[in-house]
Amino acid sequence: MVDDEGTLTFDGLPPLREISWDEWLVALPLPALASLAADGQPPGTVEAYLSDLPGKGHPDPLMIEGCRWILNHDAEIERAVLTAILGDIDNLRAANDWLGEELDLWLPADGWDEPRARSAVSLTQIVPHAQPAAQPYYGLIFSAGWDEEHGYGLIMMGTEIVRSGGADTAVLAWIAKDHAEAKPVG
């Protein structure tokens, strides 16, 4: 399935580039989400990370379907993400009180407006999850000005925010699994 250049193709997606024996990257054309993206990504795109289905030589089909769904719902996702970021300020302040005097600089008590929220985080990667559901599960990894080490992350099902936290939240498949099984995740 992989060609001589290390790319893999699926209908409806740009080519997936193999980065190791079990990992793939694809630059998804997402103009709305790309407005939240970090510098250095091709204009209008956001990178998605997919892992190999063990022993199969390709990503899980649920991840491929998730990428297709994301492509078709770009603007809706971007709006849901901005709403989540704007509404998460109190949780972020509580989790980052270690910032001391810089807390109000990065996470003001009176909240953010949209331009300030856009400048505080940068979308670096989308991580589709292989969790069966009516709509796909995926994570969004952000760099965050207030915490360069841990960043900010979201797990979503469709346009629903499942959980927010540090950037690692976006890659934790158990959160998607627990949510899909209607178990509390936090």
Secondary structure as GFF3:
##gff-version 3
##sequence-region A 1 186
A	DSSP	beta_strand	7	8	.	.	.	ID=ss1
A	DSSP	beta_strand	16	20	.	.	.	ID=ss2
A	DSSP	beta_strand	23	29	.	.	.	ID=ss3
A	DSSP	alpha_helix	31	34	.	.	.	ID=ss4
A	DSSP	beta_strand	45	51	.	.	.	ID=ss5
A	DSSP	alpha_helix	61	72	.	.	.	ID=ss6
A	DSSP	alpha_helix	74	87	.	.	.	ID=ss7
A	DSSP	alpha_helix	89	95	.	.	.	ID=ss8
A	DSSP	three_ten_helix	97	102	.	.	.	ID=ss9
A	DSSP	alpha_helix	103	106	.	.	.	ID=ss10
A	DSSP	alpha_helix	114	120	.	.	.	ID=ss11
A	DSSP	beta_strand	121	128	.	.	.	ID=ss12
A	DSSP	beta_strand	137	144	.	.	.	ID=ss13
A	DSSP	beta_strand	152	157	.	.	.	ID=ss14
A	DSSP	beta_strand	160	165	.	.	.	ID=ss15
A	DSSP	three_ten_helix	167	171	.	.	.	ID=ss16
A	DSSP	alpha_helix	173	180	.	.	.	ID=ss17
###
